[in-house]
Amino acid sequence: MASAYKGNFRCVILSAKRLVFEDEVQSVFISGDRGEYEVLAYHYPLIGIVREEIVINWEKRLRVKGGVVRFFANECNIMIEEVVDQRPEPK
């Protein structure tokens, strides 16, 4: 279910080989080392491990092979090993 909150923040996803994603977003949903969580604008600063999946704005789904996430000063930076599968969310 998509969040009703409409604040935006900058999200950058990088692999060792390329820039995977860069844009203003409303939410990033992450499967992490301590479960699943959603990051919204002005989220409390965090650093965590990405395990399997990143979902951007509940529309774009990235299956990844590990990585780290850092959210600070309303910017989400995610460094991943590689993208395993990239596809839009089914409607």
N, CA, C and O of each residue as an XYZ file, in Angstrom:
364
protein
N       0.839     -1.184      0.000
C       0.000      0.000      0.000
C       0.875      1.236      0.000
O       1.772      1.354      0.836
N       0.641      2.145     -0.902
C       1.429      3.361     -1.027
C       1.113      4.313      0.127
O      -0.015      4.371      0.618
N       2.120      5.043      0.537
C       1.971      5.983      1.630
C       1.201      7.219      1.179
O       1.299      7.619      0.019
N       0.430      7.833      2.089
C      -0.324      9.039      1.777
C       0.555     10.278      1.893
O       0.182     11.342      1.399
N       1.710     10.162      2.533
C       2.633     11.282      2.697
C       3.287     11.607      1.361
O       3.692     10.696      0.639
N       3.400     12.902      1.015
C       3.880     13.279     -0.311
C       5.175     14.089     -0.310
O       5.442     14.776     -1.296
N       5.985     14.046      0.736
C       7.267     14.733      0.735
C       8.249     14.006     -0.164
O       8.132     12.795     -0.352
N       9.222     14.725     -0.725
C      10.221     14.127     -1.613
C      11.610     14.196     -1.016
O      11.898     15.043     -0.171
N      12.466     13.294     -1.466
C      13.883     13.331     -1.116
C      14.674     12.763     -2.279
O      14.114     12.108     -3.159
N      15.965     13.013     -2.284
C      16.837     12.547     -3.359
C      17.292     11.120     -3.063
O      17.674     10.797     -1.938
N      17.245     10.278     -4.084
C      17.691      8.893     -3.951
C      18.691      8.586     -5.055
O      18.429      8.834     -6.232
N      19.828      8.050     -4.669
C      20.866      7.655     -5.615
C      21.228      6.202     -5.325
O      21.552      5.845     -4.192
N      21.169      5.361     -6.372
C      21.555      3.958     -6.239
C      22.718      3.716     -7.193
O      22.600      3.954     -8.395
N      23.841      3.242     -6.657
C      25.060      3.014     -7.428
C      25.522      1.580     -7.291
O      25.397      0.975     -6.226
N      26.059      1.037     -8.378
C      26.796     -0.221     -8.301
C      28.249      0.117     -8.615
O      28.564      1.266     -8.925
N      29.119     -0.853     -8.541
C      30.527     -0.619     -8.856
C      30.721     -0.264    -10.328
O      31.710      0.373    -10.689
N      29.781     -0.672    -11.174
C      29.923     -0.471    -12.616
C      29.169      0.724    -13.172
O      29.560      1.266    -14.206
N      28.072      1.158    -12.495
C      27.252      2.208    -13.105
C      26.318      2.870    -12.104
O      26.110      2.387    -10.991
N      25.763      3.995    -12.543
C      24.699      4.658    -11.812
C      23.405      3.928    -12.164
O      23.005      3.912    -13.328
N      22.756      3.332    -11.189
C      21.552      2.537    -11.421
C      20.302      3.415    -11.408
O      19.404      3.224    -12.227
N      20.238      4.380    -10.480
C      19.047      5.219    -10.348
C      19.430      6.515     -9.664
O      20.239      6.522     -8.737
N      18.838      7.629    -10.130
C      19.008      8.921     -9.464
C      17.794      9.781     -9.776
O      17.516     10.075    -10.938
N      17.063     10.187     -8.723
C      15.877     11.009     -8.931
C      15.306     11.427     -7.571
O      15.733     10.942     -6.524
N      14.334     12.336     -7.615
C      13.549     12.691     -6.441
C      12.455     11.635     -6.284
O      11.771     11.302     -7.251
N      12.288     11.114     -5.077
C      11.301     10.065     -4.829
C      10.471     10.404     -3.593
O      10.815     11.301     -2.824
N       9.376      9.672     -3.417
C       8.533      9.833     -2.233
C       8.784      8.752     -1.197
O       8.615      8.989      0.000
N       9.191      7.548     -1.651
C       9.454      6.472     -0.700
C      10.427      5.455     -1.295
O      10.495      5.256     -2.508
N      11.171      4.824     -0.400
C      12.048      3.708     -0.765
C      11.799      2.612      0.256
O      11.977      2.812      1.457
N      11.383      1.451     -0.238
C      11.124      0.295      0.611
C      12.298     -0.661      0.453
O      12.671     -1.004     -0.668
N      12.884     -1.094      1.566
C      14.122     -1.865      1.538
C      13.974     -3.151      2.338
O      13.464     -3.138      3.458
N      14.427     -4.274      1.755
C      14.588     -5.517      2.505
C      15.993     -5.475      3.082
O      16.980     -5.537      2.348
N      16.075     -5.370      4.397
C      17.377     -5.187      5.033
C      17.770     -6.316      5.950
O      17.096     -7.343      6.029
N      18.873     -6.110      6.642
C      19.413     -7.120      7.552
C      18.550     -7.275      8.804
O      18.609     -8.312      9.465
N      17.759     -6.274      9.134
C      16.903     -6.341     10.328
C      15.428     -6.320      9.974
O      14.597     -5.876     10.767
N      15.105     -6.799      8.785
C      13.712     -6.835      8.352
C      13.472     -5.898      7.182
O      14.400     -5.525      6.465
N      12.223     -5.528      7.004
C      11.840     -4.650      5.911
C      11.433     -3.299      6.484
O      10.815     -3.234      7.546
N      11.777     -2.224      5.785
C      11.390     -0.901      6.246
C      11.231      0.048      5.072
O      11.781     -0.166      3.992
N      10.461      1.106      5.315
C      10.217      2.119      4.298
C      10.840      3.426      4.763
O      10.677      3.824      5.916
N      11.550      4.088      3.865
C      12.163      5.376      4.154
C      11.337      6.446      3.449
O      11.078      6.354      2.249
N      10.928      7.458      4.204
C      10.188      8.594      3.674
C      11.013      9.862      3.873
O      12.042      9.831      4.547
N      10.575     10.967      3.297
C      11.278     12.241      3.441
C      11.474     12.583      4.920
O      10.584     12.355      5.739
N      12.622     13.121      5.248
C      12.999     13.552      6.597
C      13.033     12.409      7.608
O      12.838     12.616      8.806
N      13.287     11.194      7.103
C      13.446     10.024      7.982
C      14.628     10.264      8.916
O      15.556     11.000      8.581
N      14.586      9.651     10.062
C      15.714      9.714     11.000
C      16.952      9.136     10.310
O      16.827      8.149      9.586
N      18.146      9.716     10.508
C      19.357      9.186      9.851
C      19.547      7.696     10.143
O      19.332      7.241     11.266
N      19.952      6.947      9.117
C      20.173      5.514      9.298
C      21.277      5.004      8.385
O      21.584      5.596      7.350
N      21.851      3.906      8.796
C      22.804      3.141      7.987
C      22.396      1.684      8.148
O      22.167      1.228      9.268
N      22.303      0.941      7.036
C      21.892     -0.453      7.122
C      22.377     -1.271      5.945
O      22.981     -0.751      5.006
N      22.103     -2.545      6.015
C      22.489     -3.481      4.966
C      21.265     -3.829      4.132
O      20.194     -4.112      4.669
N      21.435     -3.805      2.808
C      20.363     -4.182      1.889
C      20.571     -5.647      1.533
O      21.666     -6.036      1.127
N      19.531     -6.462      1.683
C      19.646     -7.895      1.419
C      19.202     -8.293      0.021
O      19.998     -8.847     -0.738
N      17.949     -8.023     -0.341
C      17.398     -8.607     -1.565
C      16.730     -7.621     -2.503
O      16.867     -7.743     -3.721
N      16.011     -6.647     -1.964
C      15.105     -5.897     -2.815
C      14.992     -4.432     -2.393
O      15.066     -4.095     -1.211
N      14.808     -3.567     -3.406
C      14.536     -2.147     -3.204
C      13.320     -1.813     -4.061
O      13.283     -2.149     -5.244
N      12.326     -1.152     -3.469
C      11.137     -0.732     -4.218
C      11.050      0.784     -4.103
O      11.015      1.326     -2.998
N      11.014      1.468     -5.240
C      11.006      2.925     -5.286
C       9.600      3.403     -5.625
O       9.029      3.001     -6.639
N       9.043      4.268     -4.769
C       7.697      4.831     -4.955
C       6.628      3.759     -5.170
O       5.607      4.044     -5.795
N       6.825      2.575     -4.688
C       5.899      1.454     -4.840
C       5.593      1.152     -6.303
O       4.537      0.607     -6.623
N       6.525      1.510     -7.193
C       6.341      1.273     -8.622
C       7.506      0.519     -9.248
O       7.295     -0.433     -9.999
N       8.711      0.927     -8.953
C       9.899      0.338     -9.575
C      10.566     -0.605     -8.583
O      10.926     -0.205     -7.477
N      10.725     -1.858     -8.988
C      11.292     -2.897     -8.122
C      12.671     -3.302     -8.638
O      12.838     -3.624     -9.814
N      13.658     -3.281     -7.739
C      15.019     -3.725     -8.060
C      15.376     -4.895     -7.169
O      15.386     -4.759     -5.946
N      15.667     -6.032     -7.754
C      16.213     -7.161     -6.988
C      17.725     -7.005     -7.065
O      18.291     -6.905     -8.153
N      18.371     -6.985     -5.917
C      19.802     -6.705     -5.862
C      20.550     -7.810     -5.143
O      19.976     -8.608     -4.402
N      21.838     -7.827     -5.387
C      22.720     -8.769     -4.716
C      23.517     -7.998     -3.666
O      24.680     -7.657     -3.885
N      22.889     -7.728     -2.533
C      23.542     -7.083     -1.402
C      23.906     -5.625     -1.608
O      24.027     -5.149     -2.737
N      24.076     -4.923     -0.495
C      24.485     -3.531     -0.540
C      24.341     -2.866      0.812
O      24.039     -3.516      1.813
N      24.562     -1.558      0.827
C      24.400     -0.755      2.038
C      23.574      0.475      1.705
O      23.610      0.979      0.582
N      22.822      0.956      2.704
C      21.996      2.147      2.550
C      22.391      3.159      3.620
O      22.679      2.802      4.762
N      22.399      4.423      3.225
C      22.645      5.518      4.160
C      21.620      6.604      3.874
O      21.513      7.083      2.745
N      20.865      6.993      4.896
C      19.929      8.105      4.770
C      20.382      9.186      5.730
O      20.480      8.961      6.937
N      20.662     10.377      5.177
C      21.110     11.496      5.998
C      20.806     12.786      5.255
O      20.985     12.858      4.039
N      20.350     13.803      5.971
C      20.064     15.128      5.409
C      19.110     15.038      4.214
O      19.318     15.688      3.189
N      18.079     14.236      4.360
C      17.039     14.056      3.345
C      17.595     13.551      2.010
O      17.100     13.924      0.947
N      18.617     12.707      2.069
C      19.178     12.075      0.873
C      19.462     10.611      1.186
O      20.061     10.282      2.210
N      19.019      9.740      0.279
C      19.205      8.304      0.440
C      20.238      7.829     -0.573
O      20.020      7.922     -1.781
N      21.354      7.323     -0.083
C      22.398      6.776     -0.941
C      22.486      5.277     -0.701
O      22.644      4.821      0.432
N      22.381      4.515     -1.794
C      22.431      3.062     -1.691
C      23.528      2.560     -2.617
O      23.498      2.813     -3.821
N      24.498      1.845     -2.051
C      25.564      1.229     -2.826
C      25.297     -0.271     -2.862
O      25.187     -0.917     -1.820
N      25.193     -0.825     -4.085
C      24.859     -2.245     -4.224
C      25.965     -2.975     -4.979
O      26.759     -2.361     -5.693
N      26.004     -4.299     -4.808
C      26.952     -5.110     -5.581
C      26.547     -5.129     -7.045
O      27.346     -4.798     -7.921
N      25.301     -5.519     -7.311
C      24.785     -5.552     -8.676
C      23.276     -5.725     -8.661
O      22.702     -6.189     -7.675
N      22.633     -5.346     -9.774
C      21.197     -5.543     -9.942
C      20.979     -6.930    -10.527
O      21.564     -7.265    -11.557
N      20.148     -7.738     -9.886
C      19.823     -9.073    -10.361
C      18.661     -9.015    -11.346
O      18.670     -9.698    -12.370
N      17.655     -8.190    -11.030
C      16.459     -8.083    -11.867
C      15.850     -6.709    -11.632
O      15.807     -6.234    -10.497
N      15.382     -6.073    -12.692
C      14.782     -4.740    -12.603
C      13.496     -4.733    -13.417
O      13.517     -4.953    -14.628
N      12.370     -4.477    -12.742
C      11.092     -4.476    -13.460
C      10.090     -3.601    -12.722
O      10.234     -3.373    -11.521
N       9.067     -3.104    -13.433
C       8.033     -2.316    -12.761
C       7.135     -3.200    -11.922
O       6.999     -4.397    -12.174
N       6.531     -2.597    -10.932
C       5.585     -3.287    -10.050
C       4.346     -3.676    -10.852
O       3.826     -2.842    -11.594
N       3.852     -4.911    -10.733
C       2.617     -5.278    -11.435
C       1.446     -4.469    -10.925
O       1.367     -4.161     -9.735
N       0.525     -4.119    -11.829
C      -0.627     -3.273    -11.430
C      -1.857     -4.086    -11.194
O      -2.905     -3.535    -10.856
